[in-house]
């Protein structure tokens, strides 16, 4: 068994773990700062950095207008859908890898590798949510070299899914990893990432206990329940000394069905130089002004981020955005179907509407001399914002 914890410590610990989920514009930075483990200090059980970041994003995000086609991706992991800053476009490589085992699904949609850092999104789903699961990161290698020690805790590890203590009964987690690569891996042209998780699913019924009630705990244990009283792991009670103990799932494997799950993908080093396109500084319309935050093309595709500053309510009635030539004629073909299209809520007092698009299959040679992210309103009015490609 692990360390003893008192009733008061139990309540205070739970309050501490849930308090970071209160709205705080500096929460992401605070979490990163707290994640720095001091050398020689024993590792304390806690919600993973990635998981808390994700939960903060999920709780503070506002789903508005247009969402991504492929779902959770690395840019949403890094920036969410609510930000006061202008989102930079970096070279994002599609991954589209998933693995299923033990009723759990893991998926990686996209990754960023600049020669020094590796960043990727990570999605985990419990496909049999009648029983919660907890995943543990068992192995993590890059080009055969273990970098597991570079990760404080995996973004989707060591937390129950579903989890009644955090977000009701959602059967998924959305997170990602940010890894500072060791010197022997920096600058390589291609990385092969391999992850192995162990998925723990209880083989006995689960009882969620909100407060540490010894009598209820003993009764439920005698009835054959696994008692969960924490966002992660679970508690045991020793009636001989009247103490509670925090217990990890790996300590009693007989209580769980354990399934290994592996996912592997490759990612190439991003280009160091983008091809910057040539938009106008400002586009005047009868409904307000427009400008491009980003207009660039690189090996990962075409990137356009359009900012609209409304002067009336016409922009609230946008029907669609279409990639067109400079005259507003749509570009046909699968390569011109965006794999990311989302509206970013700028928050605060900024009433601008920001739309971020990416076409991973589009290359410079595929584009006409002038392109536009053309806005189509509900009444059919077309607003063309031309960008010179060459």
Buried (B, 14 or more C-beta within 10 A) or exposed (E): EEEEBEBEBBEEBBEEBBEBBEEBEEBBEEBEEEBEEEEEEEEEBBBBBBBBBBBBBBEBBEEEBBBBEBEBBBBBBBBBBBBEEBBEBBBBBBBEBBBBBBBBBBBBBBBBBBBEEBBBBBBBBBEEBEBBBBBBBBEBBBBEEEBEEBBBBBBBBBBBBBBBBBBEEBBBBBBBBBBEBEEEBEEBEEBEBBBBBBBBBBEEEBBBBEEBBBEBBEEBBEEEBBBBBBBBBBBBBEEEEEBBBBBBBBBBEEBBBBBEBEBEBBBBBBEEEBBEBEBEEEBEBEBBBBBBBBBBBBBBBBBBBBBBBBEEEBBEEBEEBBBBBBEBEEBEEEBBBBBBBBBBBBEEEEEBBBBBBBBBBBBEEBBBEBBBBBBBBEEEBEBBBBBEBE
